[in-house]
Amino acid sequence: MAIKISLFGASGHGKVILDILQTAEQFVDVVYDDNPKQPSLLGVPIVSTSGLDFAKIESLILSIGNNKVRKRLATKLNVTFANAIHPSAILSKRIAIGEGSVVMAGVKVNPDAVIGKHCILNTGAIVEHDCKIGDFAHLSPGVALAGNVTVGEGTHVGIGSCVIQGITIGKWVTIGAGAVIIKDVPDYAVVVGNPGKIIKYNLQDE
C-alpha cells in the first residue's frame, strides 16, 4: 500500500514539491498551512493546522522555504518525514540523503556526497563528489558546488552561485545570487560578488 504523504506549507515552494511528488506518482492527501489563502493546491485540499494532531500524520514534508522555520518545526514535530525527489534528478547510488530533504528537477549529485536533513536542492543544482551539505541548507537553482565542498547547517546559497573545490562554508551563511566563492566562509557571514566578499553577518539567534 502506498504511503500517504502530507505537506506542511502551501506557498510556491510547496507547489513545486507537490508537483515533484505527483510527477513521481506518489500520493499526497493534504497540504497543511497555518493560514490557508486558497482551498487547494494543484488539486490537493489545503487544510488549516489549527488544532491539528500531527501525531496522526503518516508521513510529512516541510514544504517551507525558510531554513529557520524548517528547523524550528522539524525540532518540534514528532512525525515521520519523507523525501521528495524529482524523477529527472541524477543521483549517484553512492550518496546519502537525510529525512525531509527535497531534490528538484535537473539536480545532479555525484558519488560520496552527503546531504543532510530537511535540505533543499533546488532546480538544476550540481553537487559534486564528496560534498557535505548540512541540515536545513538550501542550494538555490543553478548552484554549482565543485568537489569536496562543505556547506554548514542552515546556509542559503543563492541562485547561480559557484563554489570552487575544497571550500568550507560555515553554518547559517547567506551567499548572494551569482557569487563566486574561492575561499572559506565563516559562520553567519553574508557574502556577495565575484570573488565573494563578506559584507555583514547574520544574527546568531539560531
N, C-alpha and C positions, 0 to 999 in steps of 0.2 A: 504494500500500500504506500502511495506517495506521501511524503512528508508535507504537511501544510506549513507554509512559511508566511509569517506576518511581517509587515514593515512598520517601523515607527518613524514617521516623518513624511509628509505629503508635499514637500517642496519640489522644485525642479530636479534636485539631486535624487529625491525619492522616485520621481518619474523615470529617470534613467535606470535606476536599479530595478524597478518593476519591469521595465521593458527588457532588461537583460534576462530576468527570470522567466518572463513569458516567452522570449526567444528560445531559451533553453528548455522550454516546455516543463517548467516547474510550477507547481500550483501555489498561487498567492491568494489567500482567502480574504484578507482585510488589510487596509492601511490605517494605522492609528496616528492621530495627531492631537496635540494639545489644544489647537484652535482651528478646527476644520473650516476652510473657506469655500469648499465645494463638496458636493455629495459623493463624488467618485473620482478615481484616478485611473485612466486607461481601462475603464470598465470595472474596476475593483472598488467596492464601497470604502469610503473614508469614515472612520468612527472616532468619536472623542475619547481621549484617555481618561476623562473624568470618571472616577470610581472603578476603573479597570483593575482587575486582579491579574497581574502579569504572570502569576504562577500557573495560570490555566492555558498559557500560550504554548503551543507545541514547539515552535522554532521561530526566532526573531532575527531581523537585521535592522540595525540602527541606520536608517536612511536619512542621516543628518550630516550636512557638510562641515559643520563647525567642530573642529577637533576637540575643543574643551568640553563641549556639550556631550559628544560621544563618550568621552572618558567618564564624565560625571554619571551618565546613565548606565554605562557598562559596569561601573563600580557598584551602583545602587541596585540594579535589577538582577534577581536570581533566576535567570532563564537560560535555556539552551540557545546559543547563537549560531546562525547559519552563514554560509558564504554565498556570494553571487559572482559567477564567472562567465563572461560572455563567450559564446561558442567560437568567436573569431580570435580570441586571445591565444597566443602561442606560448605555452608554459612548458619548460623542461620538466621531465619527470623527477629530476633531482633537486627540487626546491621544496621549501616548507612555507605554508601559509596559515597564519593563525585564524582563530574563530572570528567571525563577524566581518572579515575583510572582503572588499569588493574589487573586482577586476573588470574594467570596462573594455569596450570593443577595441581591437587592434593592439592591445598591450602585448609586449614581448618580455619574458623573464627567462634568463639563461641559467645554466647549472649552478647549483650550490648557493643560490640566493635564498635569503631567509626574510620572509615578510611577516611582520608582527600581527597582533590582534587589532581588529577594527580599523584597518588601514584602507585608504582609497588609492587605487592605481587607476588614474583617470585615462580617458581616451588616448590611445596611441603612445602611452608612456613606455620607455625602454629601461629595463633594469638588467644590467649586465651581470656576468658571473661573479659570484662571491660577495654580492652586495648584501647589506643587512639593513632592513627598514624597521624602525622601532614602532611600538604600538601607537595607534591613533595618528600616524603620519598620513599626509596627503601629497601624492605626486600628481600635479595638475596635468591637463592634456599636453602632450608633446614633450614632456620632460625626458631628458636622456641622462642616465647615470652610467658612467664607464665602470669598469671592473673594480671590485674591492672598495666600493664606496659605502660608508656607514651614515645613515640618517637617523637622528635621535627621535625619541618619543615626542609626539605631538607636533612635529615640524611640518610646515607647509612649504612645498617647493613650487613656485609659481609657474604659470603656463610658459612652455617653450624654453625653460631653463636647462642649462647643460652643466654637468659636474665631471671634471676630469678624474682619472683613475686614482684610487688610493686615498681619496679625501674623506675626512671625518667631519660631519655636520652635527652639531650638538642638539640638545632637546629644546623643543618649543621655539625653534628658529623660524623666521619668515624669510624666504628667498623670493625676491621680486620677479615679476614676469621678464623673461628673456635674459636673466642674469647668467653670467659665465663664472663658475666657481673654480678657482685654480689653487686655493689654499684652504686649510681647515677653518671651520667657522665655530666660534664658541657658543655655549648655551644662550638662548634667549635673544641672540643677535637678529637684527633686521638688515638684510644685505640686498643691494641693488647694483645694477650696472655690469659693464664688461671692461675690465675684470671686476668681479664683485667686490664691493666695499661696504663696510658696516656704517650705517647712518644713525642707528639708535639701538635700544634694547627693549624687548617686550617686558611687560610687568611679570615678575616672578611670583604669580599667585596660583600656579598650578599645584 
